[in-house]
Amino acid sequence: LSHASFIEGLLEALCSSQVQVHALVHDKWDQKQRSSLQLSVAVSIVAMTNVLAKFDRRGEVVHYIEQKPSLGGIAPVCSPAFLLVVLCRITGITSRMLLFPFFSDLLHEELKIS
């Protein structure tokens, strides 16, 4: 149940942040609105990174087979390996957040859609 809520939170944050990034890309906001959108996107990135990093943390059980833990995170929280994994997670999340808004923007330019 707890992993299902992790995934649900991850999907909600990803969808909402993509909409917010799309809005930022089109730049039709005053400075106060833009700052609010940027803060919201940053919070979404942190939330998604936290969810994914929990899967890599030592002692966190990620998968069960027949009610027995079968796969768990192995990286200690303060280790360089864990920090590199978190950096990789942040990079992956950010690239996915930018993919659809940039693709949409480029497609609109190519097809001359306003």
Buried (B, 14 or more C-beta within 10 A) or exposed (E): EEBEEBEEBBEEBBEEBBEBBBBBBEEEBEEEEBEEBBEBBEEBBEBBBBBBBBBBBEEBBBEEEEEEEEEBBEBEEEEEEBEEBBEEBBEEBBEEBBEBBBEBEEEEEEEEEE
